[in-house]
Amino acid sequence: MSSNEKIPFLDLITPHVELEAELLAVCQKVLRTAGFVGGPMVEEFEREFAKFCDTKYCVGLASGTDAVRFALMAAGVQQGDTVVTVSHTFIATTEAITQAGARIAFVDINEQTYCMDPAKLREYLERECHVDAATGKLIHTKTKSPVTAIVPVHIYGQVADMDAILELAHRFNLIVVEDACQAHGAEYFSKKENRWRKAGSIGQAGAFSFYPGKNLGACGEAGAVTTNDEEMARKMRMIRDHGQAKKYYHDIEGYNGRLDSLQAGFLTVKLRHLADWNQKRQAAARRYQELFGKTDGLIMPFQPQWSRPVFHLFVVRVNDRAALQKHLADAKIDTGIHYPVPLHQQKAYAHLGYKAGDFPVTERIAPEILSLPMFPQLTPEQQARVVTETARFLEQSGAAKQNSPVPVQV
Ligand SMILES: *Cc1c(COP(=O)(O)O)cnc(C)c1O
């Protein structure tokens, strides 16, 4: 490959060209059976994905947003409840909370993992909430709203510190729905259980997105919830299908949130390659780490002992992010920012009344994070160019000699 060919942030073409014959066979099968929504192809994918995630059940849905929303609803989150999550995530996490009828409460993230900080969660639960003596319910003292659920987000493909989060959830009797939309196949070593656990199998439910750019992506919109709870699975099957278990007999009002057969068929084909694709992402991440070595002025992703991340994104931190991004763009290297503005500082959430300084870690990293090219087909040559150009920028700008962002110990 010539040295100034464009390096994409993500390659969605190659895997689909490689699997074209199989994907076309799916189209043909769907056309010839005219089973467009639900049916055996959806059930097959649900079985396979549940197996992949080590859960008993998987409920196929129309999107990851629906997955978070339906999981919260099926787990019992009520109108007016408060659900605790992080501000450092994609807005779908909090849209789902609001759409489930609940209030959003944010806590800060850990500066090394970028996931929910259990210490901050504990602080919130202990200091801002109290247990109502009459009902035994946990109440947010200022708003008087019952706090009923936690949504940890496995950001960039790394599972949050779930032992600590589950311990708090247990102590305060809270539901845990994992936002695993970026973490298909990621693993967490539970010290408590002395075993590795898959993302989506740790809380009461795990929400997944199959948006095309995710580690497992459909050729359109799709999502799913995984759970070991039979009753929750049953409820979600109803919620996704207008509140009916039997056609035209509606126990509740539901939604149109079903997975269609075409996407389910595509996903079944692609799922067979997910473990291999994840390994290739992990190998690429190791290669980035080796090539960058101890480059000054740059913070690499941090991988705790208890984590086997799947590198949905490879995110570094740098002081002069805008200039580095421009330097890389001039060198024909695409990058991304996930995400530039924390949710508590978005216009959409002005009404929540948060202010600058409320979540120092989230606010500190937002202007420094940069997502480098990361996808299974990324070549060593492409990575070498990304690293060379980044190092060149840091040298030229003198960034390496300035204070580099310093991560705080967990
Ligand atoms: C992609 C994503 C979602 C939403 O998934 P959609 O399928 O786009 O609705 C939710 N949470 C996180 C963290 C995501 O990255």
The ligand as a MOL file (V3000), in Angstrom:
LIG
                    3D

  0  0  0     0  0            999 V3000
M  V30 BEGIN CTAB
M  V30 COUNTS 15 15 0 0 0
M  V30 BEGIN ATOM
M  V30 1 C -24.5360 2.7760 19.9700 0
M  V30 2 C -24.8600 2.9850 21.3930 0
M  V30 3 C -26.1700 2.9820 21.8790 0
M  V30 4 C -27.3970 2.9650 21.0120 0
M  V30 5 O -27.5070 2.0390 20.0590 0
M  V30 6 P -28.4250 2.2760 18.7490 0
M  V30 7 O -28.4700 0.9290 18.1470 0
M  V30 8 O -27.7480 3.2920 17.9030 0
M  V30 9 O -29.7610 2.7300 19.2100 0
M  V30 10 C -26.3590 3.0740 23.2490 0
M  V30 11 N -25.3300 3.2140 24.0890 0
M  V30 12 C -24.0490 3.2650 23.6510 0
M  V30 13 C -22.9450 3.4070 24.6560 0
M  V30 14 C -23.7730 3.1690 22.2930 0
M  V30 15 O -22.5110 3.2480 21.8700 0
M  V30 END ATOM
M  V30 BEGIN BOND
M  V30 1 1 1 2
M  V30 2 1 2 3
M  V30 3 2 2 14
M  V30 4 1 3 4
M  V30 5 2 3 10
M  V30 6 1 4 5
M  V30 7 1 5 6
M  V30 8 2 6 7
M  V30 9 1 6 8
M  V30 10 1 6 9
M  V30 11 1 10 11
M  V30 12 2 11 12
M  V30 13 1 12 13
M  V30 14 1 12 14
M  V30 15 1 14 15
M  V30 END BOND
M  V30 END CTAB
M  END
